[in-house]
């Protein structure tokens, strides 16, 4: 397994999953409002300054929107999240639902997660904070340079003007696949606060689409000291408290990396291709028909025809790899063969059919 590529892919997925999960990113400047005038800055300088920046004390509201082309809306009902930070690695976030909310509090030594619908609290003591630079074993500036160097092998990176996000002036950093890359993605745009270097907005745009497939942004943002009580948490009366210990979340970066590698090896996961063409391929424990039969036998498919459900949102296909189903969104494609092989990537179907032939 190529550990470097695996780590990058997992890290990228994790960053994206974390951004969507918190609901973190704001309204663009009004149509009649000119973009702010800011000092010139190169892509290298901007990326390095973001890597060196620390999250300041702030309060804000965040929204997330998706137009992925899925049969369900992944972000439906999330609404607008509220976030706070004290500038000293303590944070608070509330994520509302239609009739409840989840609250996340990081007090510097313990993470608390409260689910009001279930009236449960998860307590995670973790001691010293595991920052990205500690996990990577590098300083932030080096991380920024390494990331930019890796991305530039397959992408054009530039600062494309300025914008206002949540009334704050920002630089627009744009990452575009090189013409030789076979991908569904057209570009990724990140609006970076000109003062704090905090990413204010993330937009993922697909080929042939005018609107972003994914947009996460601050809709309100105030930078400045916050009430210290926001970063303290006491379980509500009657709440069930579950505690996870350091043994549940290994603090040792080497142990964490080893655990991730073992997990991926167990899935027979490998990566085919380079850059934006990278495809994740795997061999499932059994063939598709037996797995669907097991799901129905365990009651998970009770009352529905799983094959008919697959056909309702996926396309039946055949080729040198055999037969299976292809499921496409605006930003990704997945191919599942009837003998249990899987290929997934931000690529057209043809790239998956080439990649899946390498899975035995």
C-alpha positions in Angstrom: 0.0 0.0 0.0 1.2 3.5 -0.8 1.1 5.0 2.7 1.6 8.5 1.5 -1.2 8.5 -1.0 -3.5 6.6 1.3 -2.9 9.1 4.1 -3.5 12.0 1.8 -6.7 10.5 0.5 -8.0 9.7 4.0 -6.9 13.2 5.2 -8.7 14.9 2.4 -11.8 12.8 3.0 -11.6 13.5 6.7 -11.2 17.2 6.3 -14.2 17.3 3.9 -16.3 15.1 6.2 -15.4 17.3 9.2 -16.3 20.5 7.4 -19.7 19.1 6.3 -20.3 17.5 9.7 -19.9 20.7 11.6 -21.7 22.6 8.9 -18.7 25.1 8.8 -18.6 28.0 6.0 -21.1 32.6 4.1 -22.8 34.8 1.8 -20.9 36.2 -1.1 -20.7 39.9 -1.7 -23.9 41.5 -2.9 -24.2 41.9 -6.7 -23.9 45.7 -6.4 -21.0 45.6 -4.0 -17.5 45.8 -5.5 -14.9 43.2 -4.3 -12.5 44.5 -1.7 -9.1 45.9 -2.7 -6.4 43.9 -0.9 -2.5 43.7 -1.2 -1.2 41.4 -3.9 -0.3 37.9 -2.6 0.9 34.8 -4.4 -0.6 31.3 -4.0 2.5 30.1 -2.2 2.3 33.0 0.3 -1.4 32.5 0.9 -1.2 28.7 1.4 1.8 29.1 3.8 0.0 31.8 5.8 -3.1 29.6 6.1 -0.9 26.7 7.4 0.7 29.0 9.9 -2.5 30.7 11.1 -4.2 29.8 14.4 -8.0 29.9 14.8 -8.7 33.3 16.6 -11.3 34.0 19.2 -14.5 34.3 17.3 -18.3 33.8 17.1 -20.1 32.9 13.9 -22.9 31.2 12.1 -22.2 28.6 9.4 -24.3 27.1 6.6 -23.8 24.1 4.3 -25.5 23.5 1.0 -25.2 20.6 -1.4 -26.3 19.9 -4.9 -24.7 16.6 -5.5 -27.5 15.0 -7.5 -28.2 12.3 -4.8 -31.6 10.8 -4.4 -31.6 12.3 -0.9 -30.3 15.6 0.5 -27.4 14.8 2.8 -27.5 18.2 4.4 -31.3 18.5 4.6 -32.4 19.8 7.9 -29.0 21.0 9.1 -29.9 24.6 8.9 -27.3 27.0 10.3 -24.8 26.0 12.9 -23.3 28.3 15.5 -19.6 28.2 16.3 -17.4 29.8 18.9 -13.6 29.7 19.6 -11.5 31.3 22.4 -8.3 31.5 20.4 -6.7 29.0 22.9 -7.8 25.7 21.3 -11.2 25.7 23.1 -14.3 25.5 20.9 -18.1 25.2 21.0 -20.6 24.4 18.2 -24.3 23.8 18.1 -25.8 21.9 15.2 -29.6 22.4 15.1 -32.1 19.9 13.7 -35.8 20.3 13.1 -36.8 19.4 16.7 -33.4 19.0 18.5 -29.8 20.0 18.4 -26.3 18.6 19.0 -23.8 20.5 21.0 -20.0 20.0 20.8 -17.7 21.6 23.5 -13.9 21.3 23.6 -12.7 22.6 26.9 -9.0 22.0 26.3 -8.8 18.6 28.0 -12.1 17.0 27.3 -14.5 16.9 24.4 -18.2 16.8 25.2 -21.0 15.9 22.8 -24.6 16.4 23.8 -27.5 15.0 21.8 -30.7 16.7 23.0 -33.0 14.3 21.2 -31.5 11.3 23.1 -30.5 13.4 26.2 -27.1 11.7 26.1 -23.7 13.1 26.7 -20.5 11.6 25.4 -17.4 12.6 27.4 -14.0 12.1 25.7 -11.0 13.0 27.9 -8.0 13.4 25.7 -5.3 15.3 27.5 -2.9 17.2 25.2 -4.5 18.3 21.9 -3.6 16.2 18.9 -3.0 19.0 16.3 -2.5 18.3 12.6 1.2 19.3 12.8 1.7 16.9 15.7 0.1 14.1 13.8 2.2 14.8 10.7 5.4 15.4 12.7 6.0 18.7 10.9 5.6 22.4 11.5 2.6 24.2 9.8 4.8 26.0 7.3 6.3 22.8 6.1 2.9 21.2 5.9 1.7 24.1 3.7 4.6 23.9 1.3 4.4 20.1 1.0 0.7 20.2 0.3 1.1 22.9 -2.3 3.9 21.0 -4.0 1.8 17.8 -4.1 -1.3 19.6 -5.4 0.7 21.4 -8.1 1.8 18.2 -9.7 -1.8 17.7 -11.0 -3.4 21.2 -10.6 -3.1 24.9 -11.3 -3.2 26.9 -8.1 -3.8 30.7 -8.1 -5.3 33.6 -6.2 -8.3 34.6 -8.3 -9.3 38.0 -7.0 -11.1 38.9 -3.8 -14.5 38.5 -2.3 -16.5 39.4 0.9 -17.7 36.6 3.0 -19.8 37.4 6.1 -18.9 41.0 5.4 -15.1 40.2 5.8 -12.6 40.8 3.0 -11.1 37.6 1.6 -8.8 36.2 -1.0 -10.1 33.6 -3.4 -7.8 30.7 -3.7 -8.6 28.4 -6.7 -7.4 24.9 -7.4 -8.1 23.7 -10.9 -7.2 20.2 -12.4 -4.7 20.3 -15.2 -6.2 19.6 -18.6 -4.7 16.1 -18.6 -6.7 15.1 -15.5 -9.8 13.0 -16.0 -12.1 14.2 -13.3 -15.7 15.3 -12.8 -14.5 18.3 -10.8 -14.0 21.7 -12.4 -12.4 23.6 -9.5 -12.3 24.0 -5.8 -12.5 27.5 -4.4 -11.5 28.6 -0.9 -12.2 32.1 0.4 -9.5 33.0 2.9 -9.9 35.8 5.4 -7.4 38.6 4.6 -6.7 39.3 8.3 -6.9 36.0 10.2 -6.2 33.7 7.3 -9.2 31.6 8.4 -11.0 29.7 5.5 -14.4 31.4 5.3 -16.0 29.6 2.4 -15.4 26.3 0.5 -17.0 25.7 -2.9 -16.7 22.5 -4.9 -17.7 22.9 -8.6 -18.3 20.1 -11.1 -18.0 20.1 -14.8 -21.0 21.4 -16.7 -22.6 22.8 -13.5 -23.1 26.6 -12.8 -23.9 26.2 -9.1 -21.5 24.6 -6.6 -22.1 20.9 -5.9 -21.0 21.7 -2.3 -20.8 25.0 -0.5 -19.9 25.5 3.2 -19.5 29.0 4.5 -19.7 31.5 7.4 -22.9 33.6 7.1 -22.0 35.7 10.2 -18.5 36.1 11.8 -17.3 38.3 14.6 -13.6 38.1 15.6 -12.8 39.0 19.2 -12.9 37.7 22.9 -15.7 35.4 23.9 -17.3 34.5 27.2 -15.2 31.8 28.9 -18.3 30.1 30.1 -19.1 29.1 26.5 -16.2 26.6 26.7 -17.3 24.9 29.9 -19.8 22.1 29.9 -22.0 20.5 32.6 -24.2 17.6 31.6 -27.9 18.6 31.8 -30.0 17.1 34.6 -31.1 13.6 33.8 -28.7 13.1 30.9 -27.0 9.8 30.4 -23.3 10.3 30.4 -21.1 7.9 28.4 -17.3 8.2 28.8 -14.7 7.2 26.3 -11.1 7.1 27.6 -7.7 7.7 26.0 -7.6 4.0 25.2 -10.6 4.4 22.9 -8.8 7.2 21.0 -5.0 6.5 20.9 -3.1 9.7 21.5 0.1 8.3 20.0 0.3 9.5 16.3 2.3 6.4 15.3 -0.3 4.1 16.9 -3.1 6.1 15.2 -1.4 5.8 11.8 -0.8 2.0 12.3 -4.5 1.6 13.3 -5.6 3.3 10.1 -3.3 1.2 7.9 -4.6 -2.0 9.5 -8.2 -0.8 9.0 -7.6 -0.1 5.3 -5.7 -3.4 4.8 -8.7 -5.2 6.2 -10.9 -3.7 3.6 -8.4 -4.8 0.8 -8.4 -1.1 -0.1 -5.9 0.2 -2.7 -5.6 3.3 -4.8 -5.3 3.3 -8.6 -4.1 6.3 -10.6 -2.6 9.6 -9.6 -3.9 13.1 -8.8 -7.5 13.9 -9.6 -7.7 10.5 -11.4 -7.1 8.6 -8.2 -9.7 5.8 -7.7 -10.3 3.8 -4.5 -10.8 0.1 -5.3 -11.6 -2.7 -2.9 -12.9 -6.3 -2.8 -15.8 -6.9 -0.5 -16.0 -10.0 1.8 -18.6 -11.6 -0.6 -20.4 -11.2 -3.8 -23.2 -8.6 -4.2 -26.0 -11.2 -4.3 -25.0 -13.0 -1.1 -24.5 -9.7 0.7 -27.9 -8.5 -0.3 -29.4 -11.8 0.8 -27.7 -11.5 4.2 -29.1 -8.0 4.6 -32.6 -9.2 3.9 -32.1 -12.2 6.2 -31.0 -10.0 9.1 -34.1 -7.9 8.6 -32.3 -4.9 7.2 -33.9 -5.5 3.8 -37.2 -6.6 5.2 -40.2 -5.2 3.4 -38.2 -4.1 0.3 -36.7 -5.6 -2.8 -33.0 -4.5 -2.5 -32.3 -5.3 -6.1 -35.2 -3.1 -7.2 -34.0 -0.4 -4.9 -30.5 -0.5 -6.5 -32.0 -0.4 -10.0 -34.0 2.7 -9.0 -30.9 4.9 -8.5 -28.1 3.0 -10.2 -27.5 1.9 -13.8 -27.0 -1.8 -14.6 -23.8 -2.2 -16.5 -21.5 -4.9 -18.0 -18.0 -5.0 -19.4 -14.7 -6.9 -19.2 -15.2 -6.8 -15.4 -18.5 -8.7 -15.5 -21.8 -7.2 -14.5 -22.8 -4.7 -11.8 -24.2 -1.3 -11.1 -22.9 2.3 -11.6 -24.1 5.1 -9.4 -23.2 8.7 -10.4 -23.4 12.1 -8.7 -22.2 15.4 -9.9 -18.8 15.0 -8.2 -18.2 11.2 -8.0 -19.0 7.9 -9.5 -19.1 4.4 -7.9 -19.0 1.0 -9.7 -20.1 -2.1 -7.8 -19.7 -5.5 -9.6 -21.9 -8.5 -8.8 -18.8 -10.4 -7.6 -18.2 -7.9 -4.9 -15.6 -5.5 -6.3 -16.0 -1.7 -5.8 -14.4 1.3 -7.4 -15.1 4.9 -6.3 -13.6 8.2 -7.5 -14.3 11.8 -8.6 -14.0 10.5 -12.2 -16.1 9.4 -15.1 -17.3 5.8 -15.4 -14.6 4.9 -18.0 -11.9 5.6 -15.4 -13.6 3.2 -12.9 -13.9 0.4 -15.5 -10.2 0.6 -16.1 -9.3 0.7 -12.4 -11.6 -2.1 -11.3 -9.7 -4.6 -13.6 -6.8 -4.3 -11.2 -8.9 -5.8 -8.3 -8.8 -9.5 -8.0 
